[in-house]
Amino acid sequence: MRDKYLYFGLDAAASEAFDNTDCSGAVTLTLNTSNFDNPTPDGVNFIKNGGMKVTVTAHANHSFGSSYSDTNTAAGIEVDISRSCTYHATTGAVSITLVASDAVNGFTGDTSTAGNNDFDVIQLKPYLAGNGFVYNSRYLRGIHYQTATTTELHFQGKTGDVGATHDVDTITVTHGSQKFKEFANELTDVIADDNKVNGMVVVCDDMRSLFLTTQNASVIASVAQTATAS
């Protein structure tokens, strides 16, 4: 049995809505530390590297570059326009490139009616402390039925061997009622069977709504982490 690395994405995606945006000129959506997350992400490539996406509710008066030819841009559809966006390295400002400047990847909103321009910026990857944890399956010490809808996974402390700052790290998984057996089966199946997976296993990623198996028989909903000091 190879080591499996178990990924737990602990936080739901941060998001911020920019409704009724004036698109009569240059368009910049600036993330707010109260509405998105504090701090806002750093790094000019955060969008490019898949850290977050920008979407718009399509309208008949919107224009999309040629690269959107295979995308449904009908009115009312939420369209990912991340390819048209650039991100400032530190200020939280998202700038949208217009079709006039980039006929391939650009986007132009309704230039006369701000009410037709509703944007959302949505986090896709962790960037804050505690957004996610990865544990090696060899340090899984036990699986504990806690309640009908929660199961605890106990790992040897993340900060080192027993006797370090934290002896036990506990991941609490919230799942469907009376689904302890299904969850335990799903988890131990991927840990024990090298034919199913090796490397990293996503147990739960709240940001992208990804779960242990495609079938998600245990109906995993969310996870949380706590640590017990020595």
C-alpha positions in Angstrom: 0.0 0.0 0.0 1.4 3.3 -1.0 1.1 6.5 1.0 -2.0 8.5 0.1 -2.2 12.2 0.8 -5.7 13.2 2.0 -6.8 16.7 1.1 -9.4 18.5 3.2 -10.6 21.9 1.9 -12.1 23.4 5.0 -13.7 26.6 3.9 -16.4 27.5 1.4 -15.3 29.7 -1.4 -15.2 33.4 -0.8 -17.2 35.4 -3.3 -18.2 39.0 -4.0 -21.0 40.3 -6.2 -20.7 43.4 -8.3 -24.2 44.1 -9.5 -25.3 47.0 -11.7 -21.8 47.8 -12.8 -21.1 50.7 -15.1 -19.5 49.4 -18.3 -19.6 52.6 -20.2 -15.8 52.8 -20.0 -13.0 50.8 -18.4 -14.3 48.2 -16.0 -12.5 47.4 -12.7 -14.0 45.2 -9.9 -12.1 45.8 -6.7 -12.4 43.1 -4.0 -13.4 44.3 -0.6 -11.9 42.8 2.6 -15.4 42.8 4.2 -17.3 41.3 1.4 -14.7 38.8 -0.1 -12.1 37.8 2.5 -9.5 39.6 4.6 -6.9 39.9 3.2 -7.7 39.7 -0.5 -5.5 37.4 -2.5 -2.0 38.5 -3.5 -0.3 37.8 -6.8 -0.8 39.0 -10.3 -1.4 35.5 -11.6 -4.0 34.5 -9.1 -6.8 34.4 -11.7 -4.5 33.0 -14.4 -3.4 30.1 -12.1 -7.0 29.2 -11.3 -7.2 30.8 -7.9 -10.5 32.4 -8.6 -12.9 33.0 -11.4 -15.0 35.9 -12.7 -18.5 35.4 -14.1 -21.1 37.5 -15.6 -24.9 37.0 -16.1 -25.1 37.2 -19.8 -27.4 39.8 -21.5 -28.4 40.4 -25.0 -26.4 43.6 -25.0 -23.1 41.9 -24.0 -20.3 41.2 -26.5 -17.9 38.3 -26.2 -14.6 37.6 -28.0 -14.3 34.9 -30.5 -12.9 32.4 -28.0 -16.4 32.2 -26.5 -17.8 30.7 -29.7 -18.2 27.3 -28.0 -19.7 28.8 -24.8 -23.3 29.3 -24.1 -23.6 33.1 -23.8 -27.4 33.2 -24.0 -29.2 35.9 -21.9 -29.4 34.8 -18.3 -26.6 32.2 -18.4 -23.7 32.6 -15.9 -20.6 32.8 -18.1 -17.0 32.5 -16.9 -15.1 35.5 -18.3 -11.9 34.9 -16.4 -9.9 34.8 -19.6 -10.7 38.4 -20.2 -9.6 39.5 -16.7 -6.3 40.6 -15.2 -5.5 40.9 -11.5 -3.5 43.5 -9.6 -0.7 41.9 -7.5 -1.8 43.6 -4.2 -4.9 45.8 -4.4 -7.6 43.3 -5.1 -8.5 45.0 -8.4 -9.8 42.9 -11.2 -9.7 44.6 -14.6 -11.8 43.4 -17.5 -10.3 43.6 -21.0 -12.9 44.8 -23.6 -13.6 43.2 -26.9 -12.3 46.3 -28.6 -8.9 45.7 -27.0 -8.9 41.9 -27.4 -11.2 40.5 -30.0 -10.4 36.9 -28.9 -10.7 36.9 -25.1 -12.3 40.2 -24.4 -15.7 41.0 -22.9 -17.8 44.1 -23.2 -20.8 44.7 -21.0 -23.9 46.8 -21.7 -22.4 50.3 -22.1 -25.7 52.1 -21.6 -27.6 50.2 -18.9 -25.6 49.4 -15.8 -28.5 47.2 -14.5 -27.7 44.6 -17.1 -24.1 44.1 -15.8 -23.9 41.7 -12.9 -20.5 40.1 -12.1 -19.3 37.7 -9.4 -15.8 36.9 -8.3 -15.5 33.5 -6.8 -12.5 31.8 -5.0 -11.4 28.4 -6.3 -8.2 27.7 -4.4 -7.0 28.2 -0.8 -4.8 31.1 0.0 -5.4 31.8 3.7 -4.1 29.9 6.7 -6.6 27.1 7.5 -8.2 27.1 4.1 -7.0 23.5 3.6 -5.0 20.6 5.1 -3.2 17.6 3.7 -2.5 14.5 5.8 -0.5 11.4 4.9 -2.8 8.4 5.3 -0.1 6.5 7.3 -0.7 8.9 10.2 -4.5 8.2 10.3 -4.9 6.7 13.8 -8.7 6.0 13.9 -12.1 6.7 12.5 -14.7 7.6 15.1 -18.5 7.6 14.9 -19.4 10.9 16.5 -23.1 11.5 15.7 -25.5 10.3 13.0 -24.2 13.0 10.7 -20.6 13.5 11.8 -17.5 11.3 11.8 -14.1 12.1 13.3 -10.8 11.2 11.7 -7.9 11.2 14.2 -4.4 11.9 12.8 -1.0 12.0 14.5 -0.3 15.7 15.1 0.4 17.7 12.0 3.3 19.6 13.6 5.3 16.5 14.3 5.5 13.2 16.2 3.6 12.5 19.4 4.8 14.8 22.1 5.1 17.9 19.8 2.8 20.9 20.1 -0.2 18.9 19.0 -0.6 15.2 19.7 -3.8 14.7 17.8 -5.4 16.5 14.8 -9.1 15.8 14.3 -10.9 16.2 11.1 -14.7 16.2 11.6 -16.6 15.2 8.4 -20.3 16.1 8.1 -22.2 13.7 6.0 -25.6 12.2 5.4 -27.6 10.9 8.3 -26.5 7.3 9.4 -23.8 7.3 6.6 -20.8 6.4 8.9 -20.4 3.0 7.3 -20.6 4.4 3.8 -18.0 7.1 4.6 -15.6 4.7 6.3 -15.9 2.3 3.3 -15.2 5.1 0.8 -12.2 6.4 2.7 -10.5 3.0 3.5 -11.2 1.8 -0.1 -9.1 4.6 -1.7 -6.4 4.3 1.0 -6.0 0.6 0.7 -6.4 0.0 -3.0 -3.5 1.2 -5.2 -5.4 0.3 -8.3 -8.0 3.0 -7.5 -5.7 5.9 -6.7 -2.2 6.9 -5.6 -0.9 10.3 -4.6 -3.4 12.8 -3.3 -7.1 12.1 -2.6 -9.6 14.9 -2.3 -11.8 13.9 0.7 -13.7 17.2 0.6 -13.1 20.5 -1.2 -15.8 22.9 -0.1 -14.6 25.6 -2.6 -15.2 23.4 -5.7 -17.8 21.0 -4.2 -15.6 18.0 -4.8 -15.9 15.0 -2.6 -14.2 11.6 -2.0 -15.9 9.7 -4.7 -18.0 10.7 -7.7 -20.9 8.8 -6.3 -20.5 10.4 -2.9 -22.6 7.6 -1.3 -21.9 9.1 2.2 -23.3 12.5 1.1 -20.3 14.4 2.4 -21.3 18.0 3.1 -18.3 19.7 4.8 -15.2 19.2 7.0 -13.6 21.0 10.0 -10.3 20.7 11.8 -9.2 20.9 15.4 -6.0 20.0 17.2 -5.4 18.7 20.7 -2.4 20.1 22.6 0.0 18.0 24.6 
